[in-house]
Amino acid sequence: MREYSVPASFGLGDEENLVNPVYDMAARRGGAVAFRRRGADGSWSDMTAAEFTAEVTAVAQGLVAAGVGVGDRVALLSRTRFEWTLVDYAIMAVGGVTVPIYETSSAEQISWILSDSGAVAIVLETAGHRELAESVRADLPGLRHVWQIETDGPAGGAVAQLKELGADTPADEVHARRQQVGADHLASLIYTSGTTGRPKAASSPTATSSPR
């Protein structure tokens, strides 16, 4: 078998990570549209790079206030949506490790992944997901926080709750945290489907592509 190789077309510095481009984009082209979001009434609205970065920082401040430390695992149980991306970047910004969980996972699978990863918190999408998580929470003494994205409660969803929680946390603390995250820092633990047994975790450093 013949083998071919070519020089790398680019290099990564030891200090680089996945969350830096979010802040770099805000600094260079803050007014550029980064997202278009559909509201409850079906209308679409634009979100600029600067606005998205501010959201990431605000949610990250909430994670810091909640006691999420560098290297702590935070599970993310949700279908792909704007909040998934927002929370994922916020976790990375504080030096945490995202643990994605498929939205169709059973209570047993959720329990195993939370236990095996040592997750200290979980951000989940629906009331149904919360019911599954709460049904196994007694077996997870290390799980300190459960935040729900979709809720009709007066406190708002996970994003609103985290932003309120971090209101008194200096943004500089988030910036100091993210500047300590290097290319070899663990970004995520992605669990397999478990078709041949219990799901197994594969790690992803911050210099690679986003986990989802």
C-alpha positions as CSV (number, residue, x, y, z in Angstrom):
1,M,0.0,0.0,0.0
2,R,1.4,3.4,-1.0
3,E,1.4,6.2,1.6
4,Y,1.4,9.9,0.8
5,S,1.9,12.8,3.1
6,V,1.9,16.6,2.7
7,P,3.1,19.3,5.1
8,A,0.4,20.8,7.4
9,S,-1.2,23.9,5.9
10,F,-1.5,25.5,9.3
11,G,-0.4,25.2,12.8
12,L,-2.0,25.5,16.3
13,G,-0.3,27.3,19.1
14,D,-0.3,25.8,22.6
15,E,-2.5,28.6,23.8
16,E,-5.3,28.2,21.2
17,N,-8.7,26.8,21.9
18,L,-12.2,26.6,20.5
19,V,-13.7,29.4,22.4
20,N,-11.2,32.1,21.4
21,P,-12.6,32.5,17.8
22,V,-15.9,33.6,19.4
23,Y,-14.2,36.5,21.2
24,D,-11.9,37.2,18.3
25,M,-14.9,37.5,15.9
26,A,-16.6,39.9,18.3
27,A,-13.5,42.0,18.5
28,R,-12.9,42.1,14.7
29,R,-16.5,42.1,13.3
30,G,-18.8,42.5,16.2
31,G,-21.6,43.8,14.1
32,A,-21.6,40.8,11.7
33,V,-24.7,38.6,12.0
34,A,-23.7,35.3,13.7
35,F,-27.1,33.7,14.2
36,R,-30.7,34.1,13.1
37,R,-33.2,32.9,15.7
38,R,-36.9,32.2,15.3
39,G,-39.1,33.6,18.0
40,A,-42.3,32.1,19.5
41,D,-44.4,34.0,17.0
42,G,-42.5,32.5,14.1
43,S,-40.6,35.7,13.2
44,W,-36.8,35.7,12.8
45,S,-34.3,38.0,14.4
46,D,-30.6,38.5,13.9
47,M,-27.9,38.1,16.6
48,T,-24.6,39.7,16.0
49,A,-21.2,38.3,16.9
50,A,-20.8,40.8,19.7
51,E,-24.3,40.0,21.1
52,F,-23.5,36.2,21.0
53,T,-20.2,36.7,22.8
54,A,-21.9,38.8,25.5
55,E,-24.4,35.9,26.0
56,V,-21.6,33.4,26.3
57,T,-19.9,35.5,28.9
58,A,-23.1,36.0,30.9
59,V,-23.9,32.3,31.0
60,A,-20.2,31.5,31.8
61,Q,-20.5,34.0,34.8
62,G,-23.4,31.9,36.0
63,L,-21.4,28.7,35.8
64,V,-18.6,30.3,37.8
65,A,-21.1,31.5,40.4
66,A,-22.5,28.0,40.6
67,G,-19.1,26.7,41.5
68,V,-18.2,25.0,38.2
69,G,-14.4,24.7,38.2
70,V,-11.7,24.1,35.6
71,G,-12.0,20.5,34.5
72,D,-15.5,20.0,35.9
73,R,-17.8,18.0,33.8
74,V,-21.1,19.6,32.8
75,A,-23.6,17.4,30.9
76,L,-25.7,18.8,28.1
77,L,-28.9,16.8,27.3
78,S,-30.7,18.4,24.4
79,R,-31.4,18.3,20.7
80,T,-29.3,20.6,18.6
81,R,-30.5,24.2,19.1
82,F,-29.2,27.7,19.8
83,E,-29.0,27.2,23.5
84,W,-26.9,24.0,23.0
85,T,-24.2,26.0,21.2
86,L,-24.4,28.9,23.7
87,V,-24.1,26.7,26.8
88,D,-21.3,24.6,25.2
89,Y,-19.2,27.7,24.5
90,A,-19.9,29.0,28.1
91,I,-18.7,25.7,29.6
92,M,-15.5,25.9,27.5
93,A,-15.0,29.5,28.5
94,V,-14.8,28.6,32.2
95,G,-12.5,25.7,31.5
96,G,-15.2,23.1,32.0
97,V,-15.8,19.9,30.0
98,T,-19.0,19.4,28.1
99,V,-20.6,15.9,28.3
100,P,-23.2,15.7,25.5
101,I,-26.1,13.3,26.0
102,Y,-28.5,12.4,23.2
103,E,-32.0,13.7,23.8
104,T,-33.4,10.2,23.3
105,S,-31.3,8.6,26.0
106,S,-33.0,6.5,28.7
107,A,-32.8,7.1,32.4
108,E,-30.3,4.2,32.7
109,Q,-28.1,5.7,30.0
110,I,-28.3,9.2,31.5
111,S,-27.4,7.8,34.9
112,W,-24.4,5.9,33.6
113,I,-23.0,8.9,31.6
114,L,-23.5,11.3,34.5
115,S,-21.9,8.8,36.9
116,D,-19.0,7.7,34.7
117,S,-18.1,11.3,33.7
118,G,-18.5,12.7,37.2
119,A,-20.7,15.5,36.0
120,V,-21.3,18.2,38.6
121,A,-24.2,19.8,36.7
122,I,-26.5,19.1,33.8
123,V,-28.3,21.5,31.4
124,L,-31.3,19.7,29.9
125,E,-34.0,20.7,27.5
126,T,-37.5,19.6,28.5
127,A,-39.6,18.7,31.4
128,G,-39.4,15.1,30.2
129,H,-35.6,15.2,30.3
130,R,-35.8,16.6,33.8
131,E,-38.1,13.9,35.0
132,L,-35.6,11.3,33.7
133,A,-32.7,13.0,35.4
134,E,-34.5,13.5,38.7
135,S,-35.5,9.8,38.7
136,V,-31.8,8.8,39.0
137,R,-30.5,11.8,40.9
138,A,-30.4,9.9,44.2
139,D,-27.7,7.7,42.7
140,L,-25.6,10.7,41.7
141,P,-24.3,12.5,44.8
142,G,-21.9,14.5,42.8
143,L,-24.6,16.1,40.6
144,R,-25.1,19.5,42.2
145,H,-27.2,21.5,39.6
146,V,-30.0,20.7,37.1
147,W,-31.0,23.5,34.8
148,Q,-33.8,23.2,32.2
149,I,-33.8,25.1,28.9
150,E,-37.5,25.0,28.2
151,T,-39.7,26.1,31.2
152,D,-42.8,28.2,31.8
153,G,-41.7,29.0,35.4
154,P,-41.3,32.6,36.6
155,A,-37.5,32.2,36.9
156,G,-37.2,31.5,33.2
157,G,-35.1,28.8,31.5
158,A,-31.6,27.7,32.1
159,V,-30.0,30.6,30.2
160,A,-32.0,33.2,32.1
161,Q,-31.3,31.4,35.4
162,L,-27.5,31.2,34.8
163,K,-27.3,34.8,33.7
164,E,-29.1,36.0,36.9
165,L,-26.9,33.7,39.0
166,G,-23.8,35.2,37.6
167,A,-24.9,38.8,37.7
168,D,-22.5,39.7,40.5
169,T,-19.6,37.6,39.1
170,P,-17.0,39.8,37.3
171,A,-16.7,39.1,33.5
172,D,-12.9,39.4,34.0
173,E,-13.0,36.1,35.9
174,V,-14.4,34.4,32.8
175,H,-11.8,36.0,30.6
176,A,-9.1,34.9,33.0
177,R,-10.4,31.3,32.9
178,R,-10.7,31.1,29.2
179,Q,-7.1,32.4,28.7
180,Q,-5.9,29.5,30.8
181,V,-7.4,27.0,28.4
182,G,-4.9,25.6,25.9
183,A,-4.9,23.4,22.9
184,D,-4.5,20.3,24.9
185,H,-7.2,21.1,27.5
186,L,-10.1,18.6,27.5
187,A,-13.1,20.1,25.9
188,S,-15.6,17.3,25.8
189,L,-16.3,13.7,26.6
190,I,-18.5,12.2,23.9
191,Y,-20.1,8.8,24.7
192,T,-20.7,6.1,22.1
193,S,-24.1,4.7,21.4
194,G,-23.4,1.7,23.6
195,T,-24.5,-0.9,21.0
196,T,-21.9,-3.4,22.3
197,G,-22.3,-2.6,26.0
198,R,-22.4,0.5,28.1
199,P,-21.4,3.7,26.3
200,K,-17.7,4.6,26.4
201,A,-16.3,8.1,26.5
202,A,-14.0,9.5,23.8
203,S,-12.2,12.7,24.6
204,S,-11.9,15.8,22.5
205,P,-9.3,18.6,23.1
206,T,-10.1,22.2,22.7
207,A,-8.1,22.5,19.5
208,T,-10.4,20.2,17.6
209,S,-13.8,20.7,16.1
210,S,-16.9,21.3,18.3
211,P,-18.4,18.1,19.7
212,R,-21.8,18.5,18.0
